[in-house]
């Protein structure tokens, strides 16, 4: 995992020095997260991190990000029970400018599991039961105003199972709605 992060950072720095039309920024916001299970309901979380926007054409940019994100789900019919997942997410998004300020974003995301815990009557560490990588499809919209401020909303649709194995072979995938506020330096 450390090698992948180092390679990602070196690649971003290499691209940044090769292209003059780069904007970097920071962002933070709220998550409404769940997993695709009939006994799961949404829980609140957050994300925080940075991004770089590489303009490759008049209306097109590539936007890699590095985000710490809290995800998981609350469990229905059980008081204070939840699955708490923490990821280091690396989305790489194609950003298409639709109108002045408004852009559509779409692309893949890889998440590196940092922690997995359950709370409630049986609080325990679940990291050994969970997959260390989470692959996600991302789609959303962002709006830039005053040339520096960005608001955005996106949906992260999990493509891989959260757990290594499940008792009934069910597919439990992350499902996250994110709303964020950012600033371009």
BELZI-V187838 format. One record per backbone hydrogen bond with DSSP energy under -1.0 kcal/mol. NH is the residue of the N-H (numbers start at 1). CO is the residue of the C=O. Records with the same first field share a line. If there is no record, write none. Layout:
NH->CO, CO
//
This chain:
5->1
6->2
7->3
8->4
9->5
10->6
11->7
12->8
13->9
14->10
15->11
16->12
17->13
18->14
19->15
22->20
23->53
25->51
26->183
27->49
28->181
29->47
30->179
31->45
32->177
33->43
34->175
36->173
37->35
40->37
41->74
43->33
45->31
47->29
48->68
49->27
50->66
51->25
52->64
53->23
54->62
55->21
56->60
57->60
61->95
62->54
63->93
65->91
66->50
67->89
68->48
69->87
70->46
71->85
73->83
74->41
75->81
76->39
78->75
81->78
82->119
83->73
84->117
85->71
86->115
87->69
88->112
89->67
90->110
92->108
93->63
94->106
95->61
96->104
97->59
98->102
99->102
103->142
104->96
105->140
106->94
107->138
109->136
110->90
111->134
112->88
113->132
114->86
115->86
117->84
118->124
119->82
124->118
126->116
129->126
131->162
134->111
136->109
137->157
138->107
139->155
140->105
141->153
142->103
143->151
144->101
145->149
149->145
150->182
151->143
152->180
153->141
154->178
155->139
156->176
157->137
158->174
159->135
162->172
164->129
175->34
176->156
177->32
178->154
179->30
180->152
181->28
182->150
183->26
184->148
185->24
//
